[in-house]
Amino acid sequence: MTQTVTAAYGNIDMAINAYDELISEGYPREKLYLDRDTHEVKVIVPDTSKPEVEEILGRHGPDEILARPYESS
């Protein structure tokens, strides 16, 4: 199953740092989304990668991290 993991940050710099770390760890850009208005980073990952993504996102001090099943449009 595929999950969308979303982390909300207090400012855009924290969100950008998390996004950049995900890229440097090898996550493909087409599976990442940086929302500059809401300071959120969203990552589409298989269940097996969810714990690692949550750990990376958590290093940057998010206000919250949520995961839900991915729904393609």
Secondary structure as the mmCIF struct_conf table of DSSP 4:
data_model
#
loop_
_struct_conf.conf_type_id
_struct_conf.id
_struct_conf.beg_label_comp_id
_struct_conf.beg_label_asym_id
_struct_conf.beg_label_seq_id
_struct_conf.end_label_comp_id
_struct_conf.end_label_asym_id
_struct_conf.end_label_seq_id
STRN STRN1 THR A 2 ALA A 8
BEND BEND1 GLY A 10 ASN A 11
HELX_RH_AL_P HELX_RH_AL_P1 ILE A 12 SER A 24
TURN_TY1_P TURN_TY1_P1 GLU A 25 GLY A 26
HELX_RH_3T_P HELX_RH_3T_P1 ARG A 29 LYS A 31
STRN STRN2 LEU A 32 ASP A 35
TURN_TY1_P TURN_TY1_P2 ARG A 36 HIS A 39
STRN STRN3 GLU A 40 PRO A 46
HELX_RH_3T_P HELX_RH_3T_P2 ASP A 47 SER A 49
HELX_RH_AL_P HELX_RH_AL_P2 LYS A 50 GLY A 58
TURN_TY1_P TURN_TY1_P3 ARG A 59 HIS A 60
BEND BEND2 ASP A 63 ASP A 63
STRN STRN4 GLU A 64 PRO A 69
#
